Amino acid sequence: MDKKFIAFRNYIENERGLSEHTVRNYLSDLNQFFTFLATQKAGPVKTEAVDSKTVREYLSFLYSQKLKKASMGRKLAAIRTYFYFLQKEGEVKLNPAKSVATPRLEKTLPKVLSMEEAVHLVQMPEDDTLSGLRDQAILETLYSTGIRVEELVGLNLDDFHPKDRLIKVRGKGKKERIVPIGSPAVRAIENYRGQLRIAEKIGENPIFLNHLGRRLTTRSIGRIVKKYSARMGKVVHISPHGLRHSFATHLLDRGADLRSIQEMLGHASLSTTQRYTHLSMEHLVEVYDRAHPRSKKRQDQ
């Protein structure tokens, strides 16, 4: 990693406060971008030689590789942020990615579980093994709080306040927020931690550990959720983010207001939270179609 990349990493970690996951992705995206340029130009390309046409050519290449628009948008954001940093440092005069439009994402509604399916999922792990107790605590916490998977793996024992049924979460931009946690999740965490045969360390002490006694990774959490989701048969496989969507949708269905849900999810903008109203409306229409005597679907049956 050259000096510019090291300085950029320090900038996005410390000044911008981006998560470790985002930092890792941005650096990987930039490596891919400059590797592409070196291949196209038959050698390393100086940053000052990159213009908006170059960036568009790269996006065209990504499109030809059938990359998802969300991934293309993130890669463009990494390039834009990097050149913003270089411009700020006086390394380049213009940001070549600034004028390049971000690929428009298809508006898709997230997949969610029904309340019955969610309860079934969190109760699936065996409660007579340490790994089963841990997995149940993980599933209960994800569904009970709606926190992001990277927020879950970052939880330490000091962040867990069982008597108050609260957890402290470090979200995007390292912003901290307090989130309620349900009694079943509290019990699941206490049952799991009560079976651990390790001494609690002073300072950082992860709640959820792998078999080596180290902090779990986001990838490991994804595999755990996928494992139990796959056991549910015909139910669409759910991801940790799907449990977050399920949490928000179920709260909305039960009458919670959007502002409260926004606070719990850690959304900077209410418009991000508002997409759950579409899911809730779909649910209302389904209930209407099943129950109302004048529903067209009932009359067609």
Backbone torsions as a table, in degrees:
resi	resn	phi	psi	omega
1	MET	NA	122.8	-177.4
2	ASP	-76.7	174.6	-174.9
3	LYS	-61.5	-36.6	-179.6
4	LYS	-64.0	-42.0	-179.9
5	PHE	-66.9	-38.4	179.2
6	ILE	-64.1	-44.1	178.7
7	ALA	-64.8	-38.3	178.9
8	PHE	-65.9	-41.2	178.7
9	ARG	-60.8	-44.2	178.2
10	ASN	-61.0	-38.0	-179.1
11	TYR	-64.7	-50.1	-176.0
12	ILE	-74.5	-25.2	177.8
13	GLU	-77.8	-48.3	-171.0
14	ASN	-93.5	-45.0	-178.5
15	GLU	-83.8	-43.5	-179.4
16	ARG	-85.2	-21.4	177.9
17	GLY	67.3	32.0	179.7
18	LEU	-73.3	152.5	-178.5
19	SER	-68.7	160.8	179.0
20	GLU	-59.2	-38.1	179.8
21	HIS	-62.6	-46.0	-179.4
22	THR	-68.4	-40.6	178.0
23	VAL	-58.5	-46.5	-179.9
24	ARG	-61.3	-42.9	180.0
25	ASN	-66.4	-42.6	-180.0
26	TYR	-60.5	-44.9	-179.8
27	LEU	-65.4	-39.6	176.7
28	SER	-64.6	-42.5	179.1
29	ASP	-61.3	-41.2	-179.5
30	LEU	-68.5	-38.9	175.9
31	ASN	-60.3	-41.9	178.9
32	GLN	-65.0	-39.6	-180.0
33	PHE	-62.9	-48.6	-177.7
34	PHE	-73.6	-26.5	173.1
35	THR	-66.7	-42.0	177.2
36	PHE	-60.7	-45.6	-179.5
37	LEU	-63.0	-42.1	179.9
38	ALA	-63.3	-35.9	178.2
39	THR	-68.8	-42.6	-178.5
40	GLN	-68.8	-37.6	-175.4
41	LYS	-99.7	5.2	179.0
42	ALA	58.5	42.0	178.3
43	GLY	156.6	167.7	-179.8
44	PRO	-57.6	144.5	-179.2
45	VAL	-113.1	131.5	177.9
46	LYS	-73.2	143.7	-177.2
47	THR	-59.5	-36.7	-178.4
48	GLU	-69.3	-13.5	179.2
49	ALA	-88.1	-8.1	-179.4
50	VAL	-80.2	127.2	176.9
51	ASP	-124.7	-179.6	-176.5
52	SER	-63.0	-32.4	177.8
53	LYS	-63.4	-40.6	178.5
54	THR	-60.3	-44.5	-179.2
55	VAL	-64.9	-41.7	178.9
56	ARG	-64.5	-38.3	177.0
57	GLU	-61.7	-38.0	178.2
58	TYR	-66.4	-41.8	178.0
59	LEU	-63.9	-37.4	177.2
60	SER	-63.3	-39.6	177.1
61	PHE	-63.1	-45.4	179.3
62	LEU	-61.4	-39.0	178.6
63	TYR	-63.3	-40.6	179.8
64	SER	-66.1	-23.4	177.3
65	GLN	-86.5	6.0	178.8
66	LYS	59.7	35.7	176.2
67	LEU	-72.5	143.9	179.2
68	LYS	-63.6	146.7	-177.4
69	LYS	-62.8	-32.5	178.5
70	ALA	-63.6	-41.1	178.8
71	SER	-68.8	-39.6	176.8
72	MET	-61.7	-41.2	179.5
73	GLY	-63.0	-39.4	179.3
74	ARG	-67.6	-40.9	179.4
75	LYS	-64.4	-39.3	176.6
76	LEU	-65.0	-39.4	178.3
77	ALA	-62.7	-37.9	178.3
78	ALA	-64.5	-44.4	179.5
79	ILE	-65.2	-43.4	-179.2
80	ARG	-62.4	-43.4	180.0
81	THR	-66.7	-39.5	-179.5
82	TYR	-63.5	-45.2	-178.9
83	PHE	-74.3	-26.9	172.2
84	TYR	-62.5	-42.8	178.6
85	PHE	-62.8	-46.1	-179.8
86	LEU	-63.1	-37.9	178.2
87	GLN	-64.8	-42.0	179.1
88	LYS	-62.9	-34.3	-178.9
89	GLU	-85.2	-2.3	179.7
90	GLY	80.0	15.0	-179.4
91	GLU	-79.9	-32.7	177.8
92	VAL	-134.2	156.9	-179.0
93	LYS	-85.5	-37.6	-176.3
94	LEU	-127.8	155.4	175.2
95	ASN	-96.2	105.9	-174.8
96	PRO	-66.7	-18.8	-178.4
97	ALA	-91.8	-9.4	-175.0
98	LYS	-62.8	-39.1	-176.0
99	SER	-89.4	-2.0	-179.1
100	VAL	-87.0	124.0	-176.8
101	ALA	-71.1	139.0	175.5
102	THR	-72.3	133.5	178.7
103	PRO	-54.8	131.3	-178.7
104	ARG	-73.0	126.6	-178.6
105	LEU	-80.0	144.1	172.9
106	GLU	-69.9	136.2	-179.9
107	LYS	-81.7	102.9	179.6
108	THR	-118.4	139.2	177.5
109	LEU	-81.3	136.3	-179.9
110	PRO	-66.4	149.8	177.4
111	LYS	-78.2	135.4	179.6
112	VAL	-132.4	158.6	173.9
113	LEU	-90.6	155.1	169.0
114	SER	-73.3	167.4	179.7
115	MET	-61.2	-39.1	-179.8
116	GLU	-65.4	-41.7	180.0
117	GLU	-66.6	-38.2	179.9
118	ALA	-64.4	-44.3	179.1
119	VAL	-63.5	-41.0	179.0
120	HIS	-61.9	-42.9	-177.5
121	LEU	-62.8	-48.7	-174.7
122	VAL	-69.1	-17.4	-179.7
123	GLN	-95.4	0.5	-174.8
124	MET	-71.0	-40.0	-177.1
125	PRO	-60.2	145.8	178.0
126	GLU	-69.6	139.3	-177.8
127	ASP	-101.2	14.7	179.9
128	ASP	-110.7	9.1	175.6
129	THR	-129.2	156.1	-179.8
130	LEU	-64.5	-42.0	179.9
131	SER	-66.8	-34.9	178.1
132	GLY	-67.1	-42.0	177.1
133	LEU	-62.8	-40.9	178.6
134	ARG	-64.5	-46.7	-178.0
135	ASP	-62.7	-40.6	177.8
136	GLN	-64.1	-39.6	178.3
137	ALA	-64.6	-37.7	178.9
138	ILE	-65.8	-49.4	-178.8
139	LEU	-63.9	-43.1	179.0
140	GLU	-61.6	-42.3	-178.3
141	THR	-67.4	-43.5	179.2
142	LEU	-60.3	-46.4	-177.1
143	TYR	-76.2	-31.4	-177.1
144	SER	-74.9	-29.0	-172.8
145	THR	-114.9	-24.3	-177.7
146	GLY	73.0	15.3	-177.9
147	ILE	-74.3	157.4	178.6
148	ARG	-70.6	157.1	-176.7
149	VAL	-63.8	-37.2	179.0
150	GLU	-69.8	-26.7	175.3
151	GLU	-71.7	-36.3	179.5
152	LEU	-65.6	-46.5	-177.6
153	VAL	-68.2	-21.9	179.5
154	GLY	-84.3	-3.7	-178.5
155	LEU	-68.5	133.1	173.9
156	ASN	-112.7	164.1	-179.2
157	LEU	-58.6	-34.2	179.0
158	ASP	-64.9	-17.7	-179.6
159	ASP	-86.5	-8.7	-173.8
160	PHE	-101.3	119.7	-178.4
161	HIS	-122.9	82.0	-172.6
162	PRO	-61.6	-37.3	-178.3
163	LYS	-63.9	-36.6	179.4
164	ASP	-90.5	-6.5	-175.7
165	ARG	54.0	54.2	-179.8
166	LEU	-137.8	150.7	170.3
167	ILE	-131.2	148.3	175.8
168	LYS	-98.3	126.1	-174.1
169	VAL	-117.6	137.4	172.9
170	ARG	-102.6	110.5	-174.4
171	GLY	-97.2	-155.2	-178.9
172	LYS	-62.7	140.9	-177.8
173	GLY	69.3	18.2	-179.9
174	LYS	59.4	24.4	176.8
175	LYS	-77.6	133.3	-179.6
176	GLU	-94.3	144.7	174.1
177	ARG	-146.6	157.5	178.1
178	ILE	-103.2	130.7	-175.9
179	VAL	-126.3	134.8	175.0
180	PRO	-66.6	149.5	176.6
181	ILE	-133.3	134.5	-175.2
182	GLY	-71.6	159.2	-179.1
183	SER	-58.8	-42.5	178.0
184	PRO	-58.9	-38.5	179.1
185	ALA	-69.3	-39.7	177.3
186	VAL	-59.7	-47.5	-179.8
187	ARG	-63.0	-40.4	-178.8
188	ALA	-64.1	-41.8	178.1
189	ILE	-65.4	-44.2	-179.2
190	GLU	-65.7	-38.2	177.6
191	ASN	-63.9	-42.4	179.8
192	TYR	-66.1	-50.7	-177.4
193	ARG	-65.7	-29.5	179.6
194	GLY	-67.7	-21.5	-178.8
195	GLN	-95.0	-7.7	-179.3
196	LEU	-72.1	137.2	179.8
197	ARG	-105.8	51.5	178.8
198	ILE	-130.1	151.7	178.3
199	ALA	-80.0	137.1	178.7
200	GLU	-75.4	129.3	-178.6
201	LYS	-85.7	156.6	174.6
202	ILE	-79.2	135.0	-179.9
203	GLY	91.8	-135.3	-175.6
204	GLU	-64.1	124.2	-179.5
205	ASN	-145.5	95.0	-175.3
206	PRO	-58.1	142.3	176.5
207	ILE	-71.7	-46.2	-174.1
208	PHE	-105.9	124.7	-173.7
209	LEU	-121.0	154.2	171.6
210	ASN	-86.5	-174.6	-174.9
211	HIS	-69.2	-13.9	177.7
212	LEU	-92.3	0.6	-179.4
213	GLY	81.6	17.9	-179.9
214	ARG	-108.1	164.9	180.0
215	ARG	-60.9	135.3	176.4
216	LEU	-68.2	156.0	176.5
217	THR	-100.1	164.6	177.3
218	THR	-61.9	-35.2	179.4
219	ARG	-64.3	-40.1	178.8
220	SER	-63.5	-40.7	178.1
221	ILE	-63.1	-41.6	178.2
222	GLY	-59.5	-41.7	179.2
223	ARG	-65.9	-38.2	-179.8
224	ILE	-64.0	-47.3	179.8
225	VAL	-63.4	-42.6	179.8
226	LYS	-62.7	-38.5	-179.6
227	LYS	-58.4	-49.2	-177.0
228	TYR	-79.0	-30.6	176.1
229	SER	-62.4	-39.7	-179.1
230	ALA	-64.7	-26.2	-179.3
231	ARG	-76.6	-7.1	-176.7
232	MET	-87.3	9.3	174.1
233	GLY	71.0	-116.9	-172.2
234	LYS	-74.5	-11.1	-179.5
235	VAL	-66.2	137.3	177.5
236	VAL	-59.2	133.6	-180.0
237	HIS	-57.3	134.3	-177.2
238	ILE	-108.7	151.4	178.6
239	SER	-110.5	169.6	174.3
240	PRO	-55.3	-37.1	179.2
241	HIS	-69.5	-29.6	176.6
242	GLY	-65.9	-34.0	175.6
243	LEU	-68.1	-34.4	175.9
244	ARG	-63.7	-43.9	177.1
245	HIS	-63.8	-40.9	180.0
246	SER	-62.7	-43.7	178.0
247	PHE	-54.4	-51.1	-176.1
248	ALA	-67.1	-42.2	-178.6
249	THR	-65.1	-41.2	-179.1
250	HIS	-68.6	-36.5	175.2
251	LEU	-62.7	-43.7	-179.1
252	LEU	-64.9	-41.2	178.2
253	ASP	-61.5	-30.0	-178.4
254	ARG	-92.0	8.2	172.2
255	GLY	101.8	4.1	178.5
256	ALA	-68.0	146.5	-179.6
257	ASP	-85.5	155.8	-174.8
258	LEU	-61.9	-38.4	-178.6
259	ARG	-61.3	-41.2	179.4
260	SER	-66.7	-42.1	178.5
261	ILE	-63.8	-41.2	177.7
262	GLN	-57.3	-44.4	-179.1
263	GLU	-63.9	-44.0	-178.5
264	MET	-67.6	-38.1	-179.5
265	LEU	-77.5	-19.8	-178.7
266	GLY	78.2	27.6	177.3
267	HIS	-76.4	133.6	177.8
268	ALA	-72.4	-31.4	-176.8
269	SER	-120.2	140.1	178.2
270	LEU	-66.2	-28.3	-178.8
271	SER	-61.8	-30.7	176.7
272	THR	-66.0	-39.5	-179.2
273	THR	-73.3	-28.7	-174.0
274	GLN	-64.6	-18.6	179.8
275	ARG	-63.6	-22.3	179.5
276	TYR	-69.5	-18.5	176.4
277	THR	-66.2	-30.7	178.0
278	HIS	-65.8	-42.2	177.7
279	LEU	-63.1	-42.3	-179.0
280	SER	-65.0	-39.8	178.7
281	MET	-64.8	-38.7	176.3
282	GLU	-59.5	-42.2	179.1
283	HIS	-63.4	-42.5	179.3
284	LEU	-61.8	-41.5	179.2
285	VAL	-63.8	-41.1	178.6
286	GLU	-62.4	-43.4	178.5
287	VAL	-61.4	-43.8	179.8
288	TYR	-60.4	-46.9	-177.6
289	ASP	-63.1	-33.9	-179.4
290	ARG	-76.6	-31.1	-167.8
291	ALA	-108.1	-33.3	-170.9
292	HIS	-78.4	131.5	-177.5
293	PRO	-64.0	-21.2	-179.5
294	ARG	-101.9	12.8	178.1
295	SER	-68.9	138.2	-179.5
296	LYS	-61.1	-39.8	-178.8
297	LYS	-64.3	-38.8	178.4
298	ARG	-66.7	-37.5	-178.8
299	GLN	-71.0	-27.8	179.4
300	ASP	-78.3	-16.3	-176.1
301	GLN	-75.0	NA	NA
